[in-house]
Amino acid sequence: MSTPSTPGPAVADLLGLVAFGELLAFERMAGDARLAPDLHRRAAPNEMAAAEIAKPDRALVLDVLHDSRYADFAAAEIRLAVADDPRVAGRLSMWARRLVGEAPSQANGVAAERAALTALVARGDRVDVPGLFGRLTAAHTARMAAAGLNN
């Protein structure tokens, strides 16, 4: 009978990165909840924050990769904000473009510091960076369209 292998440094880096992302998501949602205009809209981000922080490790990774249960709530809130003040759409679209624009430089920094993590997400011997950013950009564009923003 073989002994289960221990995760390598790349897996530990990946899990740490995912966990840190979840912690940041918790902090951001909890902080943003205070800005909500009414009790219902304040409760929803707090519920999302609680769900982010309560995930055990394996479930955390699977949820990050596959869960989008709050995307509809966020898109609906953005559409309401734009309907209330159409100028919001331009500011949110610009902010969203900035996020996507910063992703390649941030990813390059992580790749340079964590070669094992880069190899973990690589396909074969090479990382398909253009393909990865193409998929990320396409998903981002779909989310922005669902929220009623042009990107």
C-alpha positions as CSV (number, residue, x, y, z in Angstrom):
1,M,0.0,0.0,0.0
2,S,1.4,3.4,-1.0
3,T,1.6,6.3,1.4
4,P,-0.2,9.4,0.3
5,S,2.3,12.0,-1.0
6,T,2.6,15.3,0.7
7,P,1.7,18.3,-1.4
8,G,4.7,20.0,-3.1
9,P,5.6,23.6,-2.6
10,A,3.6,24.6,-5.7
11,V,0.4,23.2,-4.3
12,A,1.1,24.9,-1.0
13,D,1.6,28.2,-2.9
14,L,-1.6,27.7,-4.8
15,L,-3.7,26.9,-1.7
16,G,-2.1,29.9,0.1
17,L,-2.9,32.1,-2.9
18,V,-6.5,30.9,-3.0
19,A,-6.9,31.3,0.8
20,F,-5.5,34.8,0.7
21,G,-7.8,35.7,-2.1
22,E,-10.8,34.5,0.0
23,L,-9.6,36.5,3.0
24,L,-9.3,39.6,0.9
25,A,-12.8,38.9,-0.6
26,F,-14.2,38.6,2.9
27,E,-12.6,41.9,4.1
28,R,-13.8,43.7,0.9
29,M,-17.4,42.5,1.1
30,A,-17.7,43.1,4.8
31,G,-16.4,46.7,4.3
32,D,-18.6,47.3,1.3
33,A,-21.7,46.2,3.1
34,R,-21.5,49.3,5.3
35,L,-22.0,51.4,2.2
36,A,-25.3,49.7,1.2
37,P,-28.3,52.0,1.0
38,D,-30.7,49.7,2.9
39,L,-30.8,46.7,5.3
40,H,-31.4,44.1,2.6
41,R,-28.5,45.3,0.5
42,R,-26.4,45.4,3.6
43,A,-27.2,41.9,4.7
44,A,-26.4,40.2,1.3
45,P,-22.7,41.3,1.2
46,N,-22.3,40.3,4.9
47,E,-23.8,36.9,4.1
48,M,-21.3,36.6,1.2
49,A,-18.4,37.6,3.4
50,A,-19.4,35.0,6.0
51,A,-19.6,32.3,3.3
52,E,-16.1,33.3,2.1
53,I,-14.4,33.0,5.5
54,A,-16.2,29.8,6.6
55,K,-15.0,27.5,3.8
56,P,-12.7,24.5,4.8
57,D,-9.6,24.2,2.6
58,R,-10.6,21.7,-0.1
59,A,-14.1,23.2,-0.4
60,L,-12.5,26.6,-0.6
61,V,-10.5,25.6,-3.7
62,L,-13.5,24.0,-5.4
63,D,-15.8,27.0,-4.6
64,V,-13.2,29.4,-6.0
65,L,-12.9,27.5,-9.2
66,H,-16.6,26.7,-9.7
67,D,-18.9,28.9,-7.6
68,S,-20.6,32.0,-9.0
69,R,-23.7,32.1,-6.8
70,Y,-23.2,35.8,-6.0
71,A,-22.5,37.0,-9.5
72,D,-26.2,37.5,-10.2
73,F,-26.7,39.6,-7.1
74,A,-23.7,41.8,-8.0
75,A,-24.8,42.2,-11.6
76,A,-28.3,43.2,-10.5
77,E,-26.9,45.7,-8.0
78,I,-24.7,47.2,-10.7
79,R,-27.6,47.4,-13.1
80,L,-29.7,49.2,-10.4
81,A,-26.9,51.7,-9.7
82,V,-26.5,52.4,-13.5
83,A,-30.3,52.9,-13.8
84,D,-30.2,55.3,-10.9
85,D,-27.2,57.2,-12.2
86,P,-26.0,56.4,-15.8
87,R,-22.7,58.1,-15.1
88,V,-21.8,55.2,-12.8
89,A,-21.5,52.9,-15.9
90,G,-18.6,54.8,-17.3
91,R,-16.7,54.9,-14.0
92,L,-17.3,51.2,-13.3
93,S,-16.4,50.2,-16.9
94,M,-13.1,52.2,-16.5
95,W,-12.4,50.5,-13.2
96,A,-13.1,47.1,-14.7
97,R,-10.7,47.7,-17.6
98,R,-8.1,48.8,-15.1
99,L,-8.4,45.5,-13.2
100,V,-8.0,43.4,-16.4
101,G,-5.2,45.6,-17.5
102,E,-3.3,45.0,-14.3
103,A,-3.7,41.3,-14.4
104,P,-0.8,40.5,-16.8
105,S,1.7,42.4,-14.8
106,Q,0.6,40.9,-11.5
107,A,0.6,37.4,-13.0
108,N,4.1,38.0,-14.4
109,G,5.3,39.0,-10.9
110,V,3.9,35.9,-9.4
111,A,5.3,33.7,-12.2
112,A,8.8,35.3,-11.6
113,E,8.7,34.7,-7.9
114,R,7.0,31.3,-7.9
115,A,8.3,29.1,-10.7
116,A,6.8,25.9,-9.2
117,L,3.4,27.5,-9.1
118,T,3.7,28.6,-12.7
119,A,4.7,25.0,-13.6
120,L,1.7,23.7,-11.7
121,V,-0.8,25.7,-13.9
122,A,1.2,25.1,-17.1
123,R,-0.1,22.9,-19.8
124,G,2.7,20.6,-20.7
125,D,6.1,22.2,-20.8
126,R,4.9,25.7,-21.4
127,V,2.4,28.1,-20.0
128,D,-0.1,29.2,-22.6
129,V,-0.1,32.8,-21.3
130,P,-1.9,34.3,-24.3
131,G,-4.6,31.6,-24.1
132,L,-4.9,32.1,-20.3
133,F,-5.3,35.8,-20.6
134,G,-7.7,35.4,-23.6
135,R,-9.9,33.1,-21.4
136,L,-9.7,35.5,-18.5
137,T,-10.6,38.5,-20.7
138,A,-13.5,36.7,-22.3
139,A,-14.9,35.7,-18.9
140,H,-14.5,39.3,-17.7
141,T,-16.2,40.7,-20.8
142,A,-19.2,38.3,-20.2
143,R,-19.5,39.4,-16.6
144,M,-19.4,43.1,-17.6
145,A,-22.1,42.5,-20.2
146,A,-24.3,40.7,-17.6
147,A,-23.9,43.7,-15.4
148,G,-24.9,46.1,-18.2
149,L,-21.5,47.6,-18.6
150,N,-19.6,48.0,-21.8
151,N,-16.0,47.0,-21.6
